[in-house]
Amino acid sequence: MDERAKYFRRLKRLRGSARRWSVLGGGLTAATVVLTPYAGIGLADAFWAAGAGASAMLAWWRWSDHRELAGTPAPPPSLQQDRLTAALERFPAGQAVVREVRRQHQRYTLRGTAIADSWERLERASTAMTGLAGRLTGSAESTLLEAATAERWLRDLGQRAASVEKAIPFGQSGTLVDSHAGLAEQFSEGVQAYEELVVAAASYVAEDGHPVGDTRHPGYFSLVDATDQLRGVAEALAELRSQDRRISPDGQAA
């Protein structure tokens, strides 16, 4: 069970417990008020009064715990434990959707932080690297592993810097501010290095697409030949149709 489900289950338990103790305390208090005048104050009445007071105190504590818990923000939904997410991740298209949702969620949590702009640059560079991944072959194939490792490190570093920044308002210590500035600078430099890696990968893909000794790919000439062939067939069909129109119904030329 994820943290969000635990939060709401605990909130429900506290609310139910507070209601039960409130009802019990109210019932015991009413019984004490009604029965005491008939028999006077005795040992049994002391137990009734003690039970009523204890129930009322327990109800008050439960309601206090419920208000305190309800005042704290609920944990964000856990995509890993969501049944719909698990079902989507069984298919390639669903995996892409889940990744995009996670990225949007991370982007939302980092909005307004000092690394928000650098995080956007990382997202664009990551998208570009994903498009180049299928064309990095041969000696450049090892770049994919390096890029994936660097991206994971950068995302962890960015989340760490954002978490530290959110804690700064609780204590304006110089050490914490300096530590956050160092993390943010390291993240920005890492993103710039990742962008340079993407540019180098794009340059490799661009140069690998040029044939040796010619400025055009052989596929271009294949397209030209296929176009000329289809154009010749179309012209031949048009000429045959034109000849059919010139022949009269009795088989003689018009």
Backbone as CSV, one residue per row, in Angstrom:
resi,resn,N_x,N_y,N_z,CA_x,CA_y,CA_z,C_x,C_y,C_z
1,MET,0.848,-1.193,0.000,0.000,0.000,0.000,0.881,1.239,0.000
2,ASP,0.570,2.222,-0.832,1.378,3.417,-0.924,1.051,4.380,0.212
3,GLU,1.863,5.433,0.320,1.721,6.382,1.426,0.402,7.145,1.365
4,ARG,-0.080,7.428,0.176,-1.337,8.166,0.058,-2.508,7.349,0.589
5,ALA,-2.540,6.061,0.251,-3.609,5.199,0.756,-3.515,5.049,2.274
6,LYS,-2.292,4.933,2.803,-2.123,4.839,4.254,-2.619,6.111,4.945
7,TYR,-2.362,7.247,4.322,-2.789,8.524,4.904,-4.312,8.577,5.052
8,PHE,-5.025,8.274,3.979,-6.485,8.355,4.033,-7.086,7.251,4.912
9,ARG,-6.436,6.082,4.967,-6.947,5.027,5.854,-6.786,5.438,7.323
10,ARG,-5.648,6.020,7.661,-5.450,6.475,9.034,-6.420,7.600,9.378
11,LEU,-6.654,8.507,8.422,-7.604,9.597,8.653,-9.003,9.045,8.903
12,LYS,-9.392,8.027,8.156,-10.704,7.420,8.340,-10.814,6.718,9.684
13,ARG,-9.736,6.032,10.099,-9.755,5.351,11.396,-9.881,6.342,12.546
14,LEU,-9.136,7.452,12.459,-9.216,8.454,13.526,-10.607,9.070,13.606
15,ARG,-11.219,9.348,12.457,-12.560,9.922,12.455,-13.576,8.937,13.047
16,GLY,-13.462,7.657,12.675,-14.381,6.662,13.226,-14.191,6.474,14.719
17,SER,-12.914,6.458,15.165,-12.649,6.305,16.599,-13.165,7.503,17.385
18,ALA,-12.975,8.715,16.851,-13.467,9.912,17.541,-14.986,9.889,17.661
19,ARG,-15.663,9.444,16.619,-17.123,9.367,16.680,-17.587,8.342,17.710
20,ARG,-16.931,7.178,17.749,-17.349,6.146,18.716,-17.160,6.611,20.152
21,TRP,-16.004,7.216,20.444,-15.777,7.685,21.803,-16.683,8.858,22.150
22,SER,-17.043,9.658,21.166,-17.977,10.754,21.425,-19.352,10.221,21.788
23,VAL,-19.809,9.208,21.052,-21.124,8.609,21.353,-21.101,7.934,22.711
24,LEU,-20.007,7.176,22.983,-19.926,6.489,24.274,-19.862,7.483,25.429
25,GLY,-19.049,8.528,25.256,-18.953,9.533,26.312,-20.267,10.249,26.539
26,GLY,-20.977,10.569,25.446,-22.271,11.224,25.603,-23.288,10.324,26.283
27,GLY,-23.265,9.017,25.941,-24.205,8.091,26.582,-23.930,7.925,28.059
28,LEU,-22.656,7.782,28.423,-22.316,7.631,29.841,-22.617,8.900,30.632
29,THR,-22.376,10.047,30.040,-22.683,11.307,30.725,-24.179,11.440,30.949
30,ALA,-24.966,11.096,29.930,-26.423,11.174,30.085,-26.913,10.199,31.145
31,ALA,-26.342,8.988,31.159,-26.754,8.009,32.168,-26.402,8.479,33.572
32,THR,-25.243,9.082,33.692,-24.835,9.581,35.017,-25.762,10.687,35.500
33,VAL,-26.117,11.590,34.600,-26.991,12.711,34.967,-28.377,12.225,35.338
34,VAL,-28.872,11.197,34.619,-30.238,10.729,34.852,-30.328,9.830,36.078
35,LEU,-29.367,8.909,36.255,-29.485,7.896,37.297,-29.033,8.382,38.668
36,THR,-28.117,9.331,38.713,-27.595,9.763,40.015,-28.672,10.347,40.933
37,PRO,-29.592,11.188,40.438,-30.612,11.740,41.365,-31.529,10.682,41.966
38,TYR,-31.708,9.529,41.334,-32.632,8.517,41.851,-32.027,7.726,43.005
39,ALA,-30.751,7.423,42.916,-30.149,6.572,43.946,-29.101,7.290,44.770
40,GLY,-28.885,8.561,44.498,-27.841,9.272,45.207,-26.474,8.916,44.656
41,ILE,-25.450,9.526,45.159,-24.087,9.299,44.699,-23.497,8.128,45.464
42,GLY,-23.201,7.069,44.779,-22.589,5.893,45.374,-21.368,5.461,44.585
43,LEU,-20.902,4.219,44.904,-19.716,3.696,44.233,-19.977,3.478,42.742
44,ALA,-21.173,2.954,42.424,-21.494,2.718,41.008,-21.560,4.024,40.231
45,ASP,-22.096,5.070,40.889,-22.169,6.361,40.208,-20.788,6.942,39.947
46,ALA,-19.848,6.652,40.832,-18.473,7.114,40.610,-17.882,6.457,39.363
47,PHE,-18.188,5.154,39.190,-17.695,4.480,37.980,-18.351,5.052,36.715
48,TRP,-19.667,5.342,36.819,-20.350,5.946,35.662,-19.712,7.293,35.302
49,ALA,-19.473,8.123,36.326,-18.895,9.447,36.087,-17.462,9.332,35.560
50,ALA,-16.678,8.395,36.102,-15.300,8.217,35.637,-15.278,7.748,34.179
51,GLY,-16.182,6.805,33.855,-16.251,6.327,32.468,-16.666,7.428,31.510
52,ALA,-17.601,8.272,31.931,-18.036,9.374,31.076,-16.906,10.357,30.851
53,GLY,-16.183,10.697,31.930,-15.074,11.642,31.784,-13.958,11.078,30.919
54,ALA,-13.622,9.786,31.105,-12.554,9.178,30.309,-12.935,9.102,28.835
55,SER,-14.184,8.744,28.573,-14.642,8.677,27.183,-14.601,10.047,26.516
56,ALA,-15.001,11.068,27.267,-14.977,12.425,26.709,-13.548,12.871,26.400
57,MET,-12.599,12.537,27.303,-11.213,12.906,27.060,-10.635,12.153,25.855
58,LEU,-10.943,10.857,25.748,-10.464,10.092,24.600,-11.043,10.626,23.294
59,ALA,-12.313,10.987,23.320,-12.930,11.560,22.124,-12.245,12.868,21.745
60,TRP,-11.936,13.695,22.752,-11.265,14.967,22.468,-9.882,14.737,21.871
61,TRP,-9.134,13.747,22.395,-7.805,13.437,21.852,-7.904,12.918,20.411
62,ARG,-8.903,12.064,20.172,-9.041,11.528,18.820,-9.397,12.627,17.822
63,TRP,-10.299,13.531,18.228,-10.631,14.637,17.328,-9.430,15.561,17.112
64,SER,-8.602,15.745,18.131,-7.396,16.567,17.977,-6.417,15.915,17.006
65,ASP,-6.228,14.581,17.143,-5.342,13.874,16.204,-5.890,13.935,14.782
66,HIS,-7.216,13.826,14.665,-7.828,13.884,13.331,-7.628,15.259,12.690
67,ARG,-7.827,16.330,13.455,-7.629,17.681,12.910,-6.169,17.913,12.536
68,GLU,-5.245,17.414,13.351,-3.829,17.588,13.050,-3.429,16.846,11.775
69,LEU,-3.906,15.612,11.629,-3.586,14.842,10.434,-4.252,15.435,9.197
70,ALA,-5.502,15.892,9.351,-6.205,16.482,8.208,-5.569,17.791,7.772
71,GLY,-4.862,18.456,8.680,-4.212,19.709,8.333,-2.924,19.536,7.558
72,THR,-2.371,18.322,7.530,-1.153,18.063,6.755,-1.517,17.661,5.334
73,PRO,-0.733,18.087,4.333,-1.053,17.717,2.945,-0.979,16.218,2.726
74,ALA,-1.873,15.711,1.918,-1.856,14.291,1.584,-0.679,13.984,0.678
75,PRO,-0.030,12.842,0.835,1.082,12.471,-0.062,0.604,12.409,-1.503
76,PRO,1.476,12.707,-2.460,1.074,12.645,-3.878,0.761,11.213,-4.292
77,PRO,-0.062,11.022,-5.301,-0.383,9.666,-5.770,0.867,8.935,-6.220
78,SER,0.954,7.671,-5.865,2.082,6.839,-6.253,1.744,6.106,-7.538
79,LEU,2.425,6.463,-8.616,2.155,5.813,-9.900,2.592,4.357,-9.898
80,GLN,3.597,4.034,-9.071,4.086,2.662,-9.080,3.037,1.685,-8.565
81,GLN,2.228,2.117,-7.611,1.265,1.234,-6.988,-0.111,1.331,-7.617
82,ASP,-0.286,2.194,-8.544,-1.587,2.357,-9.157,-1.875,1.215,-10.121
83,ARG,-3.069,0.625,-10.001,-3.394,-0.520,-10.850,-3.471,-0.131,-12.317
84,LEU,-4.028,1.024,-12.585,-4.124,1.473,-13.966,-2.739,1.687,-14.561
85,THR,-1.824,2.223,-13.762,-0.469,2.423,-14.249,0.205,1.098,-14.548
86,ALA,0.014,0.123,-13.649,0.595,-1.200,-13.888,0.061,-1.824,-15.170
87,ALA,-1.214,-1.611,-15.440,-1.790,-2.151,-16.676,-1.252,-1.432,-17.898
88,LEU,-1.081,-0.111,-17.801,-0.570,0.649,-18.934,0.871,0.282,-19.263
89,GLU,1.661,-0.004,-18.231,3.077,-0.284,-18.456,3.313,-1.616,-19.145
90,ARG,2.274,-2.393,-19.352,2.429,-3.651,-20.085,2.564,-3.433,-21.581
91,PHE,2.229,-2.242,-22.050,2.263,-1.948,-23.482,3.240,-0.804,-23.740
92,PRO,3.935,-0.829,-24.879,4.898,0.250,-25.176,4.263,1.635,-25.189
93,ALA,3.073,1.755,-25.791,2.413,3.060,-25.817,2.045,3.518,-24.406
94,GLY,1.593,2.582,-23.572,1.253,2.924,-22.194,2.472,3.349,-21.397
95,GLN,3.625,2.723,-21.650,4.851,3.125,-20.963,5.220,4.563,-21.302
96,ALA,5.033,4.939,-22.568,5.318,6.317,-22.964,4.387,7.293,-22.249
97,VAL,3.117,6.911,-22.099,2.159,7.776,-21.406,2.544,7.948,-19.943
98,VAL,2.916,6.851,-19.299,3.289,6.916,-17.879,4.536,7.767,-17.685
99,ARG,5.524,7.607,-18.581,6.733,8.434,-18.473,6.410,9.908,-18.620
100,GLU,5.511,10.229,-19.537,5.145,11.624,-19.734,4.412,12.187,-18.519
101,VAL,3.540,11.377,-17.916,2.829,11.823,-16.710,3.812,12.078,-15.572
102,ARG,4.779,11.191,-15.428,5.777,11.381,-14.379,6.611,12.639,-14.611
103,ARG,6.947,12.869,-15.862,7.728,14.059,-16.163,6.934,15.330,-15.893
104,GLN,5.672,15.317,-16.237,4.834,16.485,-15.979,4.676,16.717,-14.474
105,HIS,4.570,15.618,-13.715,4.443,15.747,-12.263,5.727,16.335,-11.671
106,GLN,6.892,15.841,-12.134,8.151,16.389,-11.642,8.293,17.852,-12.025
107,ARG,7.888,18.180,-13.240,7.970,19.573,-13.690,7.092,20.471,-12.825
108,TYR,5.926,19.968,-12.423,5.021,20.765,-11.582,5.613,20.978,-10.191
109,THR,6.221,19.936,-9.626,6.794,20.069,-8.279,7.995,20.994,-8.251
110,LEU,8.682,21.152,-9.393,9.867,22.010,-9.441,9.550,23.422,-9.909
111,ARG,8.287,23.692,-10.177,7.898,25.012,-10.668,8.186,26.082,-9.612
112,GLY,8.835,27.161,-10.058,9.151,28.248,-9.146,10.467,28.100,-8.419
113,THR,11.180,26.983,-8.594,12.462,26.796,-7.930,13.590,27.383,-8.772
114,ALA,14.773,27.433,-8.197,15.910,28.027,-8.898,16.389,27.176,-10.058
115,ILE,16.056,25.896,-10.062,16.533,25.007,-11.126,15.451,24.734,-12.159
116,ALA,14.332,25.439,-12.112,13.216,25.160,-13.017,13.638,25.319,-14.482
117,ASP,14.358,26.402,-14.801,14.779,26.634,-16.187,15.760,25.556,-16.651
118,SER,16.706,25.214,-15.788,17.665,24.163,-16.154,16.969,22.823,-16.314
119,TRP,15.933,22.579,-15.521,15.183,21.328,-15.648,14.462,21.263,-16.998
120,GLU,13.914,22.396,-17.451,13.275,22.435,-18.761,14.288,22.146,-19.868
121,ARG,15.479,22.680,-19.738,16.536,22.393,-20.721,16.883,20.912,-20.716
122,LEU,16.931,20.312,-19.551,17.209,18.881,-19.464,16.110,18.068,-20.136
123,GLU,14.858,18.478,-19.963,13.752,17.769,-20.597,13.870,17.829,-22.119
124,ARG,14.168,19.000,-22.662,14.296,19.131,-24.115,15.481,18.326,-24.643
125,ALA,16.590,18.359,-23.914,17.755,17.591,-24.348,17.489,16.093,-24.280
126,SER,16.779,15.659,-23.246,16.446,14.243,-23.121,15.545,13.784,-24.255
127,THR,14.580,14.620,-24.632,13.706,14.281,-25.758,14.498,14.164,-27.054
128,ALA,15.438,15.083,-27.260,16.270,15.032,-28.463,17.139,13.776,-28.481
129,MET,17.710,13.412,-27.336,18.534,12.207,-27.267,17.712,10.957,-27.538
130,THR,16.471,10.946,-27.074,15.596,9.803,-27.342,15.362,9.639,-28.843
131,GLY,15.199,10.750,-29.555,15.016,10.674,-30.995,16.261,10.218,-31.735
132,LEU,17.441,10.489,-31.164,18.697,10.098,-31.803,19.129,8.684,-31.429
133,ALA,18.515,8.109,-30.404,19.007,6.848,-29.844,19.060,5.733,-30.878
134,GLY,18.045,5.621,-31.716,18.000,4.525,-32.673,19.022,4.633,-33.788
135,ARG,19.687,5.785,-33.926,20.654,6.001,-35.014,22.092,6.053,-34.528
136,LEU,22.288,5.893,-33.232,23.649,5.856,-32.689,24.127,4.408,-32.699
137,THR,24.816,4.031,-33.739,25.283,2.660,-33.916,26.803,2.638,-33.950
138,GLY,27.350,1.443,-33.932,28.799,1.296,-34.020,29.502,1.838,-32.802
139,SER,30.530,2.640,-33.055,31.336,3.187,-31.954,30.555,4.168,-31.092
140,ALA,29.466,4.720,-31.621,28.677,5.697,-30.859,27.606,5.043,-29.995
141,GLU,27.489,3.731,-30.057,26.424,3.058,-29.303,26.643,3.161,-27.803
142,SER,27.913,3.199,-27.371,28.201,3.318,-25.942,27.750,4.656,-25.368
143,THR,27.527,5.638,-26.251,27.067,6.952,-25.795,25.693,6.866,-25.148
144,LEU,24.871,5.930,-25.599,23.527,5.792,-25.036,23.579,5.456,-23.551
145,LEU,24.459,4.524,-23.175,24.586,4.155,-21.761,25.097,5.325,-20.943
146,GLU,26.083,6.038,-21.470,26.607,7.200,-20.758,25.542,8.284,-20.604
147,ALA,24.746,8.494,-21.661,23.695,9.509,-21.593,22.625,9.133,-20.582
148,ALA,22.236,7.845,-20.559,21.212,7.403,-19.598,21.708,7.539,-18.166
149,THR,22.973,7.177,-17.923,23.541,7.310,-16.576,23.616,8.773,-16.155
150,ALA,24.043,9.635,-17.076,24.137,11.061,-16.761,22.764,11.662,-16.501
151,GLU,21.757,11.244,-17.262,20.408,11.792,-17.060,19.846,11.407,-15.703
152,ARG,20.040,10.145,-15.302,19.565,9.720,-13.972,20.260,10.520,-12.871
153,TRP,21.560,10.728,-13.024,22.294,11.508,-12.017,21.791,12.943,-11.963
154,LEU,21.552,13.544,-13.111,21.081,14.925,-13.147,19.689,15.061,-12.544
155,ARG,18.815,14.128,-12.832,17.461,14.205,-12.266,17.489,14.055,-10.744
156,ASP,18.321,13.156,-10.250,18.453,13.009,-8.799,19.046,14.267,-8.181
157,LEU,20.039,14.845,-8.851,20.659,16.073,-8.338,19.662,17.229,-8.348
158,GLY,18.853,17.321,-9.395,17.860,18.384,-9.455,16.813,18.263,-8.352
159,GLN,16.333,17.035,-8.119,15.360,16.828,-7.039,15.981,17.141,-5.678
160,ARG,17.240,16.799,-5.518,17.919,17.083,-4.254,18.027,18.602,-4.028
161,ALA,18.412,19.327,-5.084,18.533,20.781,-4.963,17.189,21.427,-4.662
162,ALA,16.119,20.934,-5.305,14.789,21.497,-5.057,14.325,21.211,-3.633
163,SER,14.622,20.023,-3.114,14.226,19.684,-1.742,14.935,20.569,-0.731
164,VAL,16.220,20.823,-0.964,16.968,21.701,-0.061,16.421,23.125,-0.126
165,GLU,16.061,23.584,-1.333,15.535,24.941,-1.483,14.219,25.120,-0.729
166,LYS,13.369,24.085,-0.726,12.095,24.191,-0.022,12.272,24.229,1.491
167,ALA,13.428,23.759,1.985,13.676,23.772,3.432,14.333,25.063,3.898
168,ILE,14.804,25.884,2.984,15.494,27.124,3.364,14.604,28.071,4.168
169,PRO,13.306,28.286,3.812,12.495,29.227,4.596,12.340,28.861,6.065
170,PHE,12.553,27.587,6.437,12.393,27.180,7.832,13.594,27.566,8.685
171,GLY,14.693,27.897,8.053,15.869,28.316,8.805,16.869,28.977,7.885
172,GLN,16.995,30.284,7.963,17.865,31.029,7.047,19.321,30.919,7.510
173,SER,19.852,29.702,7.450,21.252,29.511,7.820,22.131,29.689,6.600
174,GLY,23.281,30.331,6.809,24.187,30.571,5.695,24.706,29.288,5.084
175,THR,24.927,28.280,5.909,25.440,27.011,5.396,24.448,26.356,4.456
176,LEU,23.157,26.377,4.818,22.134,25.758,3.972,21.985,26.502,2.652
177,VAL,22.021,27.829,2.697,21.911,28.630,1.476,23.100,28.372,0.560
178,ASP,24.293,28.311,1.136,25.485,28.050,0.329,25.453,26.647,-0.267
179,SER,24.969,25.680,0.509,24.884,24.310,0.002,23.911,24.221,-1.163
180,HIS,22.784,24.920,-1.032,21.808,24.916,-2.125,22.371,25.592,-3.369
181,ALA,23.081,26.682,-3.187,23.677,27.376,-4.337,24.681,26.469,-5.050
182,GLY,25.450,25.699,-4.272,26.396,24.780,-4.879,25.711,23.672,-5.658
183,LEU,24.614,23.136,-5.101,23.864,22.099,-5.803,23.246,22.633,-7.092
184,ALA,22.672,23.841,-7.023,22.052,24.423,-8.205,23.081,24.702,-9.293
185,GLU,24.254,25.183,-8.903,25.301,25.447,-9.889,25.806,24.154,-10.517
186,GLN,25.974,23.131,-9.684,26.410,21.837,-10.204,25.378,21.260,-11.173
187,PHE,24.106,21.435,-10.853,23.050,20.934,-11.733,23.055,21.681,-13.066
188,SER,23.213,23.000,-13.016,23.233,23.792,-14.248,24.417,23.401,-15.125
189,GLU,25.590,23.221,-14.530,26.760,22.809,-15.305,26.568,21.410,-15.885
190,GLY,25.949,20.511,-15.127,25.694,19.167,-15.624,24.730,19.164,-16.799
191,VAL,23.704,20.002,-16.737,22.753,20.096,-17.845,23.441,20.622,-19.094
192,GLN,24.330,21.610,-18.930,25.060,22.149,-20.081,25.944,21.069,-20.710
193,ALA,26.605,20.261,-19.867,27.424,19.173,-20.392,26.565,18.129,-21.109
194,TYR,25.378,17.865,-20.594,24.474,16.908,-21.241,24.008,17.442,-22.596
195,GLU,23.734,18.741,-22.661,23.344,19.348,-23.938,24.470,19.229,-24.965
196,GLU,25.689,19.413,-24.526,26.825,19.266,-25.439,26.944,17.826,-25.933
197,LEU,26.636,16.865,-25.064,26.639,15.464,-25.490,25.566,15.208,-26.545
198,VAL,24.404,15.809,-26.372,23.328,15.651,-27.357,23.736,16.270,-28.695
199,VAL,24.394,17.432,-28.656,24.854,18.074,-29.888,25.874,17.188,-30.598
200,ALA,26.791,16.582,-29.838,27.785,15.697,-30.441,27.115,14.473,-31.060
201,ALA,26.103,13.926,-30.373,25.379,12.780,-30.921,24.643,13.155,-32.195
202,ALA,24.043,14.355,-32.231,23.350,14.805,-33.441,24.333,15.002,-34.586
203,SER,25.537,15.494,-34.298,26.545,15.670,-35.339,26.962,14.329,-35.919
204,TYR,27.103,13.335,-35.051,27.450,11.991,-35.544,26.367,11.449,-36.458
205,VAL,25.097,11.599,-36.045,23.994,11.095,-36.854,23.933,11.820,-38.188
206,ALA,24.202,13.133,-38.193,24.163,13.903,-39.437,25.274,13.473,-40.386
207,GLU,26.489,13.291,-39.859,27.604,12.895,-40.713,27.468,11.444,-41.165
208,ASP,26.908,10.604,-40.314,26.742,9.202,-40.686,25.725,9.039,-41.806
209,GLY,24.863,10.040,-41.999,23.855,9.951,-43.049,24.369,10.331,-44.421
210,HIS,25.608,10.895,-44.514,26.169,11.275,-45.804,26.953,10.113,-46.399
211,PRO,26.702,9.735,-47.644,27.490,8.671,-48.269,28.898,9.163,-48.603
212,VAL,29.814,8.239,-48.672,31.213,8.582,-48.960,31.370,8.881,-50.443
213,GLY,32.000,10.017,-50.769,32.298,10.345,-52.152,31.152,10.969,-52.918
214,ASP,30.005,11.216,-52.316,28.877,11.835,-53.005,28.104,12.664,-51.999
215,THR,27.457,13.673,-52.481,26.709,14.560,-51.594,25.280,14.103,-51.390
216,ARG,24.867,13.082,-52.121,23.493,12.610,-52.004,23.462,11.136,-51.666
217,HIS,22.435,10.774,-50.906,22.270,9.388,-50.500,21.757,8.560,-51.677
218,PRO,22.189,7.270,-51.786,21.680,6.421,-52.871,20.162,6.340,-52.905
219,GLY,19.526,6.482,-51.770,18.070,6.450,-51.752,17.449,7.576,-52.569
220,TYR,18.181,8.700,-52.663,17.665,9.817,-53.458,17.546,9.433,-54.933
221,PHE,18.587,8.782,-55.444,18.569,8.389,-56.848,17.515,7.306,-57.099
222,SER,17.294,6.446,-56.108,16.228,5.440,-56.248,14.861,6.120,-56.358
223,LEU,14.672,7.170,-55.585,13.416,7.918,-55.674,13.250,8.572,-57.039
224,VAL,14.338,9.126,-57.564,14.268,9.776,-58.881,13.923,8.750,-59.964
225,ASP,14.584,7.576,-59.898,14.297,6.544,-60.897,12.855,6.057,-60.801
226,ALA,12.363,5.856,-59.572,10.987,5.406,-59.405,10.005,6.448,-59.900
227,THR,10.320,7.732,-59.689,9.437,8.804,-60.166,9.382,8.833,-61.685
228,ASP,10.549,8.721,-62.315,10.582,8.719,-63.784,9.823,7.522,-64.351
229,GLN,9.967,6.371,-63.695,9.278,5.180,-64.178,7.765,5.339,-64.080
230,LEU,7.283,5.837,-62.950,5.844,6.037,-62.800,5.327,7.096,-63.761
231,ARG,6.116,8.149,-63.986,5.695,9.181,-64.922,5.588,8.609,-66.342
232,GLY,6.527,7.730,-66.733,6.457,7.107,-68.045,5.240,6.220,-68.203
233,VAL,4.910,5.450,-67.149,3.717,4.599,-67.196,2.462,5.454,-67.316
234,ALA,2.406,6.554,-66.553,1.235,7.424,-66.603,1.079,8.042,-67.989
235,GLU,2.166,8.459,-68.598,2.083,9.041,-69.935,1.647,8.012,-70.965
236,ALA,2.108,6.757,-70.816,1.692,5.705,-71.747,0.204,5.411,-71.624
237,LEU,-0.284,5.363,-70.398,-1.717,5.131,-70.200,-2.542,6.278,-70.767
238,ALA,-2.060,7.508,-70.578,-2.782,8.659,-71.119,-2.817,8.612,-72.641
239,GLU,-1.730,8.170,-73.279,-1.686,8.081,-74.745,-2.635,7.005,-75.254
240,LEU,-2.700,5.867,-74.559,-3.633,4.817,-74.966,-5.074,5.297,-74.842
241,ARG,-5.395,6.012,-73.789,-6.749,6.515,-73.615,-7.100,7.527,-74.704
242,SER,-6.123,8.323,-75.084,-6.360,9.301,-76.143,-6.617,8.620,-77.484
243,GLN,-5.904,7.535,-77.747,-6.129,6.797,-78.996,-7.504,6.149,-79.004
244,ASP,-7.971,5.661,-77.863,-9.300,5.048,-77.805,-10.386,6.062,-78.119
245,ARG,-10.202,7.300,-77.731,-11.216,8.317,-78.001,-11.292,8.647,-79.500
246,ARG,-10.160,8.512,-80.202,-10.151,8.850,-81.634,-10.836,7.770,-82.499
247,ILE,-10.996,6.572,-81.947,-11.609,5.480,-82.724,-13.115,5.527,-82.558
248,SER,-13.850,5.486,-83.671,-15.323,5.553,-83.632,-15.893,4.228,-83.159
249,PRO,-17.202,4.194,-82.862,-17.817,2.952,-82.395,-17.755,1.821,-83.408
250,ASP,-17.716,2.132,-84.721,-17.695,1.057,-85.713,-16.274,0.583,-85.997
251,GLY,-15.262,1.089,-85.206,-13.914,0.612,-85.360,-13.080,1.420,-86.293
252,GLN,-13.599,2.495,-86.899,-12.834,3.333,-87.797,-12.399,4.605,-87.086
253,ALA,-11.263,5.117,-87.551,-10.721,6.334,-86.921,-11.628,7.507,-87.190
254,ALA,-11.721,8.414,-86.167,-12.586,9.581,-86.320,-11.960,10.624,-87.203
